[in-house]
Amino acid sequence: MNLRDHPGMNYRGVHNWPPVWTQARKETVKTLHGEVGVLRYLYANNGFSDKCYLVIDHEQERYVGCLIFSDRSFCTQLCAILRSHIGHSIQEIGDLDISQTL
């Protein structure tokens, strides 16, 4: 099962992949939607949080997205998977087979 279709990819029943990508600047806030960009960094407080922050590069600009999960243990598992895919496109990550987490 692809990451994008996994039943654990939700928060309170609302699908969370891909996140909304946000870039904050002094004058404006710019957002992107979809499986765009390349994963550059990930932050999560494993075991203590149900959130995972992703930083991507898209068209030579940086954006941040946040995944929030209903299941904290799934969040921890997914963050470990994502860490091993830094440098990959978000579309490739969405295509990942994460059936082992079912």
JOMO-V630574 format. One record per residue. RES is the residue in three letters. PHI is phi in degrees with one decimal (NA if undefined). PSI is psi as a letter, one per 40 degrees, with the letter a starting at -180 (* if undefined). NEAR is the number of other ideal C-beta (glycine too) atoms within 10 Angstrom. Layout:
RES,PHI,PSI,NEAR  RES,PHI,PSI,NEAR
This chain:
MET,NA,h,15  ASN,-69.4,i,14  LEU,-51.6,d,21  ARG,-61.5,d,17  ASP,-104.7,e,11  HIS,-66.8,h,19  PRO,-64.2,e,11  GLY,-76.5,e,18  MET,-82.5,g,21  ASN,-158.7,i,17  TYR,-132.7,h,15  ARG,52.0,f,8  GLY,84.8,e,6  VAL,-102.6,h,8  HIS,-57.2,h,12  ASN,-116.7,e,18  TRP,-115.7,h,18  PRO,-77.3,i,23  PRO,-70.1,i,19  VAL,-77.9,h,13  TRP,-94.0,h,23  THR,-124.5,h,13  GLN,-125.2,h,15  ALA,-98.7,h,10  ARG,-128.0,i,8  LYS,-57.1,d,4  GLU,-92.7,d,4  THR,-142.4,i,7  VAL,-119.4,h,8  LYS,-111.8,h,11  THR,-124.5,i,11  LEU,-128.0,i,18  HIS,-128.6,i,9  GLY,109.8,a,12  GLU,-87.8,g,14  VAL,-117.5,i,16  GLY,82.8,a,22  VAL,-124.7,h,16  LEU,-69.3,h,20  ARG,-111.6,d,13  TYR,-158.0,i,13  LEU,-140.8,h,17  TYR,-130.8,h,13  ALA,-152.5,i,20  ASN,-93.8,g,13  ASN,-51.9,h,13  GLY,84.3,e,10  PHE,-117.5,e,9  SER,-134.2,i,16  ASP,-106.6,e,17  LYS,-120.9,i,16  CYS,-139.1,h,23  TYR,-100.1,h,16  LEU,-115.8,h,24  VAL,-115.1,h,17  ILE,-124.0,i,23  ASP,-106.2,h,14  HIS,-144.5,h,16  GLU,49.6,f,8  GLN,63.2,f,5  GLU,-133.2,i,13  ARG,-100.3,i,13  TYR,-134.6,i,22  VAL,-120.8,h,16  GLY,-129.8,i,21  CYS,-125.9,h,14  LEU,-102.9,h,22  ILE,-117.0,h,15  PHE,-120.4,i,22  SER,-77.1,d,15  ASP,-112.2,h,15  ARG,-61.7,d,14  SER,-67.8,d,12  PHE,-66.3,d,18  CYS,-56.4,d,23  THR,-61.6,d,18  GLN,-62.3,d,17  LEU,-65.5,d,24  CYS,-61.0,d,22  ALA,-63.4,d,12  ILE,-65.1,d,14  LEU,-63.0,d,19  ARG,-58.8,d,14  SER,-80.6,e,9  HIS,-120.8,f,15  ILE,-63.0,h,14  GLY,96.7,e,9  HIS,-97.5,i,14  SER,-71.7,i,16  ILE,-63.6,d,23  GLN,-65.3,d,14  GLU,-59.1,d,14  ILE,-64.8,d,23  GLY,-61.4,d,16  ASP,-80.0,e,13  LEU,-57.0,h,18  ASP,-85.1,h,9  ILE,-116.9,f,19  SER,-57.7,d,9  GLN,-63.3,e,8  THR,-88.4,e,15  LEU,-71.1,*,8
